């Protein structure tokens, strides 16, 4: 029996670009664990050509 999974849409709330910080993933992990109940999700990406990091906030 196959179950159909409902995919939730994420709404982008804000982004911020900053200089690389090696342990930023720990901050993002902390925020995700503690603000999940407030329907917020945080993402972290690296802009390779510009060598910058981008943090994004999404509303679930």
C-alpha positions in Angstrom: 0.0 0.0 0.0 1.4 3.4 -1.0 0.9 6.4 1.1 0.7 9.9 -0.5 2.8 12.4 1.4 1.7 16.0 1.7 4.6 18.3 1.0 4.6 21.4 3.1 5.4 24.7 1.3 8.1 26.9 2.9 7.7 30.6 2.9 10.9 32.6 2.8 10.9 35.2 5.5 14.5 36.6 5.3 18.0 36.0 4.2 21.3 37.5 5.3 24.8 37.2 3.7 27.9 37.3 5.8 31.6 36.4 5.9 32.3 32.6 6.4 32.2 31.4 10.0 33.2 27.8 10.5 30.8 26.9 13.3 27.7 28.7 12.0 26.1 25.3 11.3 26.0 24.9 15.1 24.0 28.1 15.4 21.6 27.1 12.7 21.2 23.6 14.3 20.5 25.3 17.7 17.9 27.6 16.1 16.1 24.8 14.3 15.9 22.6 17.4 14.6 25.4 19.6 12.3 27.3 17.2 10.6 24.4 15.4 7.5 24.7 17.6 7.2 28.3 16.3 7.0 27.1 12.7 10.4 28.4 11.7 13.1 26.7 9.8 16.7 27.9 9.2 18.9 27.1 6.3 22.6 27.8 5.6 24.3 27.9 2.3 27.7 28.9 1.0 28.0 31.2 -2.0 31.1 29.6 -3.5 32.1 32.3 -6.0 31.8 35.0 -3.5 33.0 32.9 -0.5 30.2 34.2 1.6 27.6 32.4 3.7 23.8 32.9 3.5 21.4 32.2 6.3 17.7 31.9 5.4 14.7 31.9 7.6 11.6 30.0 6.4 8.1 29.8 7.8 6.6 26.3 7.7 
